[in-house]
Amino acid sequence: MGFAVPAALALLGLAIPILLLYLLRLRREERMVSSTYLWQRAVRDIEANAPWQRLRRNLLLFLQLAALLFLVLALAGPYLPTRRVQGIDLILVVDTSASMAATDLRPNRLEAARQEAVRLVAGLPPAGRITLIAAAGTPRVLLARSPDRTLFRSALARLQPSAAHSDLTPALRLAAALAAESPQSEIVLLSDGQVSLREEVVFPTAFRFISFGESDRNQGIVACSLEEAAGRPNLFLRVRNYTTAPAQRRLDLYADGQLLTSRHLDLPARQDLALVLELDAPASAVEARLAGQDDLPADDVAWAVPRQGSATPIVLVTAGNRFLQTGLGLLPTVQLTTVAPARFPEWWATAQGTG
């Protein structure tokens, strides 16, 4: 149970002066008498009214304390949290970023989110419809307003953690747009909170956030590249400690599958450690691995390959895909050639003749 205004519970302290009124009374004036035989009732009354005597049963006292308790609870606004869906349309936004693969919840956070999604759907009315959105970079609608529970379980099984940090803004904006078309819908976000929001999203219907995982026990390799300097290959690494305490990890380097070197790293809390390692000989691929255990093994390994001396030629056969052309054209190591499908046979014959 929770309270909407928990500060109001401090008013329960008013019970202390109420009790004092029954415990502390004025002393009566003492008089000498020859016998207390005729004063037994008065003696009992005096003992009951003496300071710090045992509290006796008093119906009026109980009524006053009960009235105070009910008044304070009314001001505090008690409520019982529930995970039942309030509408008939459920829009589930499931975070599938890299951090959802953390194993502080067994087997991982994403599986815990899956189980919670099943429980939420179980609380829907029979005619309730389900929308499932996977949020990792570009949102994917895996199920759209379907009452079919079998299709829902199949779509839920396709959720897999990605290898990137997630921006939930596009997914939440999509969910808000879908909710605007159905006033009796509810949006539920299942995430560990290790995400970013580029802008505020306004929800036209009920919105709930259910969090998974609280541990930050993780160190990871966030950058790895192999460059040539002064004629020798150098490996550039950046290792980040996500925890609030310093950590120690061992870094193992492999060149073409063979162990090259190992070193111990002292990682400051919530900071990055940059490393530049000079290799004795060129390698076609270098693997960097953090030994030991943490909650997110996925970022404990990184690979790097040397840059090629010349650009890699890529032929894109398309009738016009501006996004793909732009994306490939921005790669510094790619030499892009775009050919229309109708002209591809002619281009291919020319290329074979000149090759």
C-alpha positions as CSV (number, residue, x, y, z in Angstrom):
1,M,0.0,0.0,0.0
2,G,1.2,3.5,-0.8
3,F,0.2,7.0,0.2
4,A,-0.5,10.0,-2.1
5,V,0.6,12.5,0.7
6,P,2.9,10.5,3.0
7,A,3.9,13.7,4.9
8,A,0.4,13.8,6.4
9,L,1.3,10.7,8.4
10,A,3.3,13.0,10.6
11,L,0.0,14.2,12.1
12,L,-0.1,10.9,14.0
13,G,2.1,12.6,16.4
14,L,-1.0,14.3,17.7
15,A,-1.8,11.1,19.5
16,I,1.0,12.0,22.1
17,P,-0.8,15.0,23.6
18,I,-4.1,13.0,23.6
19,L,-2.4,10.3,25.7
20,L,-0.8,12.8,28.0
21,L,-4.2,14.3,28.8
22,Y,-5.1,10.9,30.2
23,L,-1.7,10.2,31.9
24,L,-0.9,13.6,33.3
25,R,-3.5,15.2,35.6
26,L,-3.2,17.9,38.4
27,R,-2.2,16.6,41.8
28,R,-4.8,17.1,44.5
29,E,-4.1,18.8,47.8
30,E,-3.0,16.4,50.5
31,R,-5.0,16.3,53.8
32,M,-4.5,14.3,57.0
33,V,-7.5,12.0,57.9
34,S,-7.9,9.6,60.8
35,S,-9.0,6.8,58.6
36,T,-9.4,6.0,54.8
37,Y,-12.2,3.6,55.4
38,L,-14.8,6.0,54.2
39,W,-12.5,7.4,51.5
40,Q,-11.7,4.2,49.4
41,R,-13.3,5.5,46.2
42,A,-11.5,8.9,46.6
43,V,-8.2,7.0,47.1
44,R,-8.7,5.0,43.9
45,D,-9.5,8.2,42.1
46,I,-6.4,9.9,43.4
47,E,-4.2,6.9,42.3
48,A,-5.7,6.9,38.9
49,N,-5.0,10.6,38.5
50,A,-1.5,10.6,39.7
51,P,1.2,11.5,37.0
52,W,2.6,8.6,35.1
53,Q,0.2,6.0,36.3
54,R,-0.7,2.9,34.3
55,L,-3.0,3.8,31.4
56,R,-6.5,2.4,32.1
57,R,-9.1,1.4,29.6
58,N,-11.1,4.3,28.6
59,L,-13.7,4.2,25.8
60,L,-13.4,7.9,25.1
61,L,-9.6,7.6,24.7
62,F,-10.0,4.8,22.1
63,L,-12.6,6.8,20.2
64,Q,-10.4,9.9,20.1
65,L,-7.3,7.9,18.9
66,A,-9.5,6.1,16.3
67,A,-10.8,9.5,15.0
68,L,-7.3,10.8,14.7
69,L,-6.1,7.7,12.9
70,F,-9.0,7.9,10.3
71,L,-8.5,11.6,9.8
72,V,-4.8,11.3,9.2
73,L,-5.3,8.3,6.8
74,A,-7.8,10.4,4.8
75,L,-5.4,13.2,4.5
76,A,-2.5,10.9,3.5
77,G,-4.6,9.3,0.7
78,P,-3.8,5.6,0.9
79,Y,-3.9,3.5,-2.2
80,L,-3.2,0.0,-3.3
81,P,-0.9,-0.3,-6.4
82,T,-2.2,-2.7,-9.0
83,R,-0.7,-4.1,-12.2
84,R,-4.0,-4.8,-13.8
85,V,-4.7,-3.0,-17.1
86,Q,-7.2,-0.2,-16.7
87,G,-8.3,0.0,-20.4
88,I,-9.4,-2.5,-23.0
89,D,-6.5,-1.8,-25.3
90,L,-3.0,-2.4,-24.0
91,I,0.0,-0.8,-25.7
92,L,3.2,-2.5,-24.5
93,V,6.5,-0.7,-25.2
94,V,9.4,-3.1,-24.3
95,D,12.9,-1.7,-24.0
96,T,15.3,-4.0,-25.9
97,S,18.5,-2.0,-25.5
98,A,21.8,-3.6,-24.6
99,S,21.3,-3.1,-20.8
100,M,18.3,-5.3,-20.8
101,A,20.6,-8.3,-21.2
102,A,22.0,-7.6,-17.7
103,T,21.8,-10.7,-15.5
104,D,21.0,-9.1,-12.1
105,L,17.5,-10.6,-12.7
106,R,17.6,-14.2,-13.8
107,P,18.0,-15.1,-16.5
108,N,18.1,-11.4,-17.6
109,R,16.1,-8.2,-17.4
110,L,14.4,-8.7,-20.8
111,E,13.1,-12.1,-19.7
112,A,11.7,-10.5,-16.6
113,A,10.0,-7.9,-18.8
114,R,8.5,-10.7,-20.9
115,Q,7.0,-12.4,-17.9
116,E,5.5,-9.1,-16.7
117,A,4.0,-8.6,-20.2
118,V,2.3,-12.0,-20.0
119,R,0.9,-11.1,-16.6
120,L,-0.5,-7.8,-17.9
121,V,-2.1,-9.4,-20.8
122,A,-3.7,-12.0,-18.5
123,G,-5.5,-9.1,-16.8
124,L,-7.1,-7.9,-20.0
125,P,-10.8,-8.5,-20.7
126,P,-11.5,-11.2,-23.4
127,A,-12.0,-8.6,-26.1
128,G,-9.0,-6.6,-25.1
129,R,-6.5,-5.8,-27.9
130,I,-2.7,-5.8,-27.6
131,T,-0.1,-3.7,-29.3
132,L,3.6,-4.7,-28.9
133,I,6.4,-2.3,-29.7
134,A,10.1,-3.2,-29.5
135,A,12.0,0.0,-28.5
136,A,15.7,0.0,-29.5
137,G,16.8,2.8,-31.9
138,T,14.1,2.5,-34.6
139,P,10.9,1.1,-33.0
140,R,9.4,-2.0,-34.4
141,V,5.7,-2.9,-34.1
142,L,5.6,-6.6,-33.6
143,L,1.8,-6.8,-33.0
144,A,-0.8,-4.2,-33.7
145,R,-4.2,-4.2,-31.9
146,S,-4.7,-7.9,-31.9
147,P,-6.9,-9.8,-29.5
148,D,-5.1,-13.0,-30.4
149,R,-3.1,-14.2,-27.4
150,T,-1.3,-16.8,-29.5
151,L,0.1,-14.1,-31.9
152,F,1.0,-12.1,-28.8
153,R,3.1,-14.9,-27.3
154,S,4.8,-15.5,-30.7
155,A,5.6,-11.8,-31.1
156,L,6.9,-11.6,-27.5
157,A,9.2,-14.5,-28.1
158,R,10.9,-12.6,-31.0
159,L,12.1,-9.9,-28.6
160,Q,15.9,-9.9,-28.3
161,P,18.3,-7.4,-26.7
162,S,20.2,-5.3,-29.2
163,A,23.8,-4.1,-29.0
164,A,23.1,-0.4,-28.7
165,H,21.9,2.2,-26.2
166,S,18.3,2.9,-26.8
167,D,16.5,6.2,-27.3
168,L,12.9,5.6,-26.3
169,T,11.6,8.9,-27.8
170,P,10.5,7.4,-31.2
171,A,8.8,4.4,-29.6
172,L,6.9,6.4,-27.0
173,R,5.8,8.9,-29.7
174,L,4.5,6.0,-31.7
175,A,2.7,4.6,-28.7
176,A,1.1,8.0,-27.9
177,A,-0.1,8.3,-31.5
178,L,-1.7,4.8,-31.4
179,A,-3.3,5.6,-28.0
180,A,-4.8,8.8,-29.3
181,E,-6.9,6.7,-31.7
182,S,-8.3,4.6,-28.8
183,P,-9.5,6.5,-25.7
184,Q,-9.8,3.3,-23.7
185,S,-6.1,2.3,-24.1
186,E,-3.2,2.2,-21.6
187,I,0.5,2.5,-22.4
188,V,2.9,0.4,-20.3
189,L,6.6,0.9,-20.7
190,L,8.8,-2.1,-19.6
191,S,12.4,-0.9,-19.2
192,D,15.3,-0.7,-16.8
193,G,15.5,3.0,-17.2
194,Q,19.0,2.9,-18.8
195,V,17.8,4.9,-21.8
196,S,17.5,8.4,-23.1
197,L,14.7,10.7,-24.1
198,R,15.5,13.4,-26.5
199,E,12.2,15.3,-25.9
200,E,9.1,15.2,-23.7
201,V,6.3,13.0,-24.9
202,V,2.7,13.8,-24.0
203,F,0.4,10.7,-23.5
204,P,-3.3,11.1,-24.3
205,T,-4.3,8.2,-22.1
206,A,-3.1,6.3,-19.0
207,F,0.7,5.6,-18.9
208,R,2.6,3.3,-16.6
209,F,6.4,2.6,-16.2
210,I,7.4,-0.7,-14.8
211,S,11.1,-0.9,-14.0
212,F,13.4,-3.9,-14.0
213,G,16.8,-4.2,-12.4
214,E,18.5,-1.9,-9.9
215,S,22.1,-3.1,-10.0
216,D,24.8,-1.0,-11.7
217,R,27.6,-3.5,-11.3
218,N,29.0,-3.3,-14.8
219,Q,32.3,-2.3,-16.5
220,G,32.5,-2.3,-20.3
221,I,34.6,-1.5,-23.3
222,V,33.0,1.5,-25.0
223,A,35.6,2.2,-27.7
224,C,38.1,0.0,-29.5
225,S,40.0,0.9,-32.7
226,L,43.2,-0.2,-34.4
227,E,45.3,2.6,-35.9
228,E,48.8,2.8,-37.4
229,A,51.2,5.4,-35.9
230,A,54.8,5.8,-36.8
231,G,54.6,2.6,-38.9
232,R,53.4,0.5,-36.0
233,P,49.9,-0.6,-35.1
234,N,48.4,0.9,-32.0
235,L,45.2,-0.2,-30.2
236,F,43.1,2.6,-28.7
237,L,40.7,1.5,-25.9
238,R,38.2,3.2,-23.6
239,V,36.9,1.3,-20.6
240,R,34.0,2.7,-18.5
241,N,33.1,1.8,-15.0
242,Y,29.3,2.3,-14.5
243,T,29.3,1.6,-10.8
244,T,29.4,4.1,-7.9
245,A,32.5,2.5,-6.5
246,P,36.0,1.9,-7.9
247,A,36.6,-1.5,-9.6
248,Q,39.4,-3.7,-10.7
249,R,39.3,-5.8,-13.9
250,R,41.9,-7.7,-15.9
251,L,42.2,-6.8,-19.6
252,D,43.3,-9.6,-22.0
253,L,44.4,-8.8,-25.5
254,Y,44.3,-11.4,-28.3
255,A,45.9,-10.8,-31.7
256,D,44.7,-13.2,-34.4
257,G,43.4,-15.6,-31.7
258,Q,46.6,-15.7,-29.7
259,L,47.0,-14.1,-26.2
260,L,49.1,-11.0,-26.7
261,T,49.2,-9.5,-23.2
262,S,47.2,-9.0,-20.0
263,R,47.1,-6.1,-17.6
264,H,45.2,-5.2,-14.5
265,L,43.0,-2.0,-14.6
266,D,42.0,0.2,-11.8
267,L,38.8,1.8,-12.9
268,P,37.6,5.0,-11.0
269,A,33.9,5.1,-10.1
270,R,31.6,6.4,-12.8
271,Q,34.6,7.4,-15.1
272,D,36.3,6.3,-18.2
273,L,39.9,5.0,-18.6
274,A,41.6,5.6,-21.9
275,L,44.4,3.2,-23.0
276,V,46.8,3.3,-25.9
277,L,48.6,0.0,-26.5
278,E,51.4,-0.5,-29.0
279,L,51.5,-3.8,-30.8
280,D,54.7,-5.5,-31.7
281,A,53.5,-6.7,-35.0
282,P,50.6,-6.1,-37.4
283,A,47.5,-8.2,-36.8
284,S,44.4,-8.8,-39.0
285,A,42.1,-8.7,-35.9
286,V,42.5,-7.8,-32.3
287,E,40.2,-8.8,-29.5
288,A,40.0,-7.0,-26.2
289,R,38.3,-8.9,-23.3
290,L,37.6,-7.9,-19.7
291,A,38.1,-11.0,-17.5
292,G,35.8,-11.5,-14.5
293,Q,32.0,-11.3,-14.0
294,D,29.6,-8.4,-14.0
295,D,25.9,-7.9,-14.7
296,L,26.3,-7.2,-18.4
297,P,28.7,-9.6,-20.2
298,A,27.9,-8.2,-23.6
299,D,30.1,-5.2,-23.3
300,D,33.1,-7.1,-21.9
301,V,34.4,-8.0,-25.4
302,A,35.3,-5.8,-28.4
303,W,37.1,-6.3,-31.7
304,A,39.2,-4.1,-33.9
305,V,40.6,-4.6,-37.4
306,P,43.1,-2.3,-39.2
307,R,41.8,0.2,-41.6
308,Q,42.3,-0.8,-45.3
309,G,44.5,1.3,-47.4
310,S,41.9,1.8,-50.1
311,A,38.2,2.1,-50.1
312,T,36.0,-1.0,-50.5
313,P,34.0,-0.9,-53.7
314,I,30.3,-1.5,-53.2
315,V,27.7,-1.6,-56.1
316,L,24.2,-0.7,-55.1
317,V,21.5,-1.9,-57.5
318,T,18.4,0.1,-56.8
319,A,15.6,2.0,-58.4
320,G,16.1,4.7,-55.8
321,N,16.7,4.3,-52.1
322,R,17.9,7.7,-50.8
323,F,18.4,6.5,-47.2
324,L,20.6,3.5,-48.1
325,Q,22.6,5.6,-50.6
326,T,23.2,8.3,-48.0
327,G,24.1,5.8,-45.3
328,L,26.6,3.9,-47.5
329,G,28.0,7.1,-49.0
330,L,28.9,8.5,-45.5
331,L,31.2,5.5,-44.8
332,P,34.8,6.7,-45.2
333,T,36.0,3.2,-46.3
334,V,33.4,2.6,-49.0
335,Q,33.5,3.5,-52.7
336,L,29.8,3.5,-53.7
337,T,28.5,2.9,-57.2
338,T,24.7,3.1,-57.8
339,V,23.2,1.3,-60.8
340,A,19.6,1.2,-61.8
341,P,18.1,-2.3,-62.2
342,A,17.4,-1.8,-65.9
343,R,21.0,-0.8,-66.6
344,F,22.6,-3.5,-64.5
345,P,23.1,-6.1,-67.3
346,E,24.9,-3.4,-69.4
347,W,27.0,-2.3,-66.4
348,W,27.9,-5.8,-65.5
349,A,29.0,-6.7,-69.0
350,T,31.1,-3.6,-69.1
351,A,32.6,-4.3,-65.7
352,Q,33.4,-7.9,-66.7
353,G,35.0,-6.7,-69.9
354,T,37.2,-4.2,-68.0
355,G,37.9,-6.6,-65.1
